[in-house]
Amino acid sequence: MSEIHTRINSGEQGAQSELESEETSIETEDVCPECGGHTQLDAEHGETVCEDCGLVVEENEIDHGPEWRAFDASEKDSKSRVGAPTTKMMHDKGLSTNIGWQDRDAYGNSLSSSQRQKMQRLRTWNERFRTRDSKERNLKQALGEIDRMASALGLPKNVRETSSVIYRRALSEDLLPGRSIEGVATASLYAAARQASNPRSLDEMTHVSRVDRMELTRTYRYIIRELGLEVAPADPESYVPRFCSELGLSDETERRARELIDAARNDGVLSGKSPVGIAAAAVYAAALLTNEKVTQSEVSDTADISEVTIRNRYKELLEADGVPA
């Protein structure tokens, strides 16, 4: 027994002495051998330099970082070679493994029947593991709906990301009981589009959604109130570039439409009016003033607004601008 205790004690003393020697070596590495000052790594020149006397302690050091430079987060994500960046648009944030649907090996050759059956079983179990509970299945369905509607409406990636974050917050705060997944997803996308100053009208949202307008507006008001989102009223000018682009109108017409809206705002004409109707009427009136050929029917189809509304609003805009209708 005494021999065993002696061996254990000697082993502990040896480990402690090794640890102390490592700590001493680490401390001496940061100390200048010339003046005893603190040394610092100069990554740009690959040298270890004393901060006090300027002595170059080591040179030609190996840089273990990447060989590329990035000046913002998006550039860093695009240049990094360690996998795709995480995204809120996928229920697992893009961190899980996907098994491709092509039944081919790495050389492009077709798999045998037994291998195809094995790969199909692996795909099935992979999907089951990716959505382990009801919340993940809910999130997967909702984010798929958001991506489908955003693609149909031509909304950019930042709007999809924001709407995914809004839906995740609603799900985490238990706002979904009693409401449909499609309704909350549509309301989240509608709110995100307005926050990003790239709004869509309620009629446009209803066309691509699986819920009616009444359910959309009711769910939208509920989500905004419960989550405390700050969404400014839709600005008619935010619709103008899209309408002009779809109608093939010039930049001069777009600029003139903005001027008409500004004049109407200063005159108090916009109060209580639909921003989509104001924007459509401004585009039609600007096209008339710049001698571009566009009909009320074409503007009505593009803006999804009635021709009667366009006729009434464009006269009000011309009067506010001092132009005889």
N, C-alpha and C positions, 0 to 999 in steps of 0.2 A: 504493500500500500504506500509506503514512504517513497518508493521509487516512482510510483505513478504520480504522486503529488509533486515530486521534484521535476518530473518531465513536464507536467502541466504548467508549473510556475515558470520553468525555463522557456516554455513556448510562449506564454503570455508576455514575459519580459522581452523576448525577441521581437514579437509583433509590435510591442509598444516602442521599442527602439527604432524599428523600421519606420513607424508612423512619425516619430519625432524627427528622424533624419529627412523624411520627405517634406515635412513642414519647414524644416530649416533650409532645405534646398529651394523651396518655393519662395521663402522670404529673401534668400540671397539672390535669387533671380531678379527681383524687383529693386535691388540696391546697386547703386553705381560702385564699381570697384575702385574708382579714382577718388571720389569725394564723399561717398556714402549717401548720395542723394537718391531720389526716387526716379526710376526709369519708366519710360512710356513707349508703347509701340507706335511707330509712324507707318500706318498701313499704306500710305501713298508711295513711299520710297522703300518699303520692306525692311525697315531698320528699327532697332531698339535704341533709343536715345535718352541720355540723362537730362532731366528737366533743369538741373541746376548748372552744371558745367558744360553741357552740350556734347559730352563724349558719346561716340557711336559704339555701343557695347556689342551689338550684333548687326550683321548686314546680310542682304540676299536671303531674307527669310521667305518661307513658302506661304503664299496666300491661299487659304483653304476655302475662300468664298467663291461665288460665281464669277465668271469672266465677263459678264455683261453688267450694264448699269441701267437703273430704272429711276425715273423722276416722279412717278406717281403710282398709285395703287393699281390702276388698270394696266399700266405698262409692265409692272412687276408680275401681275398675274399672266399676262400674255407671253412673257419671256421665260417664266419659270417652267422647268421641265420635270416637275414632280407630280404631275397629274392636273386635272381640270380644277379650276377654282370652285369653292362651294357656292351654292346658289339656293336662295329661298324658294325658287320656283319648283323644286322637287321635294317630295315629302321627307326624303332622307338626306336632303341638302346635297345630293350627288355624291355621297361618300360610299355607297354600296357598290357591289360588283354586278355588272350586267352581262348576261350570257347571250351572245348574238343568235339571231334566228337562222343564219345560214348554216346548213349542215355540211360544212366543209372544214378540212384541217388547215394547218398553217401553210401548206403548199398549194391550196386551192382544189385539192382532190375531194370528191364526194365521199362521205362516210358510209360505212356499211349499215345494214338495217339494224343490227344489234347496237351499234354505236349511236345511231339516230334515236333509238328508243331510250338509250341511257341519257343522251343529252336532253331529250324531252322531259324525262323525270327530273333531271337537275334543274331545268328551267322552272318546272312546277314548284319544286321545293324552294328554289331561290325566291320566287314570288311570294311564297308563304312566309318565308323568313323576313322579307323586306317589309311586310305589313303584318306585324305581330298582334296588334290589338285594334279595337274599333276606331280609336282616334286616328291611327295611322291610315286605316282604310278610308275614313272620312276625308282626311287631308289629301290623300292621293287622288280621290275622285274630284274634290273641289279644285285642286291645282290644275288638274287636267281640263276642267271646265274653263278656268280662267285663261289658260293658254289657248284653248280653242276659240273663245270669244275675242281675245286680244288679237289673234291672227286674223279673224274675220273683220275686225274693225281697223286693222293696220296700226295698232298701238305699239310703241317702241318697248325695248327691254326694261327700261327703268320703271315704266308704268306697271309692267307685269311683276317686277320685283316688289314694288310698293304694295300692290294689291295682295300679293302672297303674304307679306308681313301683316297687313290688316286682317286677313282671314285667320292667320295663326294666332293673332291676339284675341280675336273673337272666339276662337276655339278654346284657347287656354283660359279665358274668363267665363266659359260656359254660357255663351250667348246663343248657342244654336238650338237648344231644346225648344220645340214648338215651331221651328222654322226650317224651311227646306235648305238643303246644301246648295242648290242652284241659286236660290234667292240671295243667300248671304254672299256667295261667290260673285254674283252679278253686282250686288251693292258695293262690295269691296273694290271691284274693278272700276265702277262708276266713280267712287270717291277718289281712287288713286289717279284716274285720268284728270279729274278736276284739280287735284293737288299739284299735278305736274304741268298745269296750264296747257293741257292737250285734251280738252273735254269732248265728250260725245253726248248727243241729246238722248233723252229718255226713249224716244221712238227708235233711235238707232240701237240702243242697248236692248230694247224689247225684241227687235227683229232677230238678233243673234242669240238671245237667251231663251231658256225654256220656261220662263215665268212671265206673267202678265205685268202690265205697267203698275197696277195698284199694289201688287205684292212687292215690286221693286222699290217703289217710293216709300212704302211702309217700312220695309226692312232697312232701307238706306237711312231713314230718319232715326231708327232704333240704334243702328250701328254707330252713327255719328254721335248720338247722345251718350251711349254707354261707354264708348271708348274715348270720348272727349277729343275727337278729331277736329282740327281747325281747317275748314274748307271754305274758302272765299266764294262769293257769288260768281257765277260764270260770266266772263267778260266777252261781249260780242266780238271783239277784235281777235280773240283766240280761234274763232271759227273761220275767219276770213281767208287766211293762207290756204287752208285745205279746200275750201269752196272754189277759190280761184284756180288752184292747181287741177282739180277735177274737171273744171269747165274749160281749161286751156286758156285762161285770160292772162294778160300781160302784167308785169310788175307795176306799170303805171296805173292800171285799174285797181290793183290791190292797195296801192298808196292812196288813191282817191277814195276808196271805200273806207280806209282808216280815218281819213280827214272828215268824211261825212259822219262817222260814228262819234268822233271827238266833238264836232259841232253840235250834234244832237245831245251829247252828254252835258255840254255846257248850257244848252237851252232847256235841260230838264225833260227831254222827250223820252229817255230810256227808262224812266221810273215806271215799274209795273209791267214792262213789256218783256216778252220772251227774248232772250239773247240770240237764240237761233234765228228767230224771225227778223230781228234787227240786222243780224249779219247777212242773211240772204237778201234782204231788201237793199242793204248798202252795196252789196256786190252787183245787184241788178242795176241800181241807180248809177253806180260808178261806170259800169259797162256802157250805159247810155251816154254818159258825159264824155267818155273817151272814144265814142264811135266804134265800139266793138259789138259784134253781132251775137247776142244771146237772148233767148226768149224766157218769159216768165215760167213756162212749162219746164225748161231745162234746169233753171235754178230751183224750181220746186222739187224736181226729182232728185237733184243733188243734195239739197238741204233737208229733204223729207218734211216739207212744210207746204201748206196749201197756197195756191196762187192768190186767193183773196187776201191772205195775210201779207203777201209780198206787195200787192197793189196798195193796200192801206199804209203799210210802213214806209214804202219808198217815197210816197208823197210827203209824209211827215218829215223824212230825212232831208228831202230837197228844200222844203220850206225852212227848216232849221238852218240850212246852209246858205239860205238867201237865193236859191235857184228856183225859178218858176217851174212848177210841175207840169 
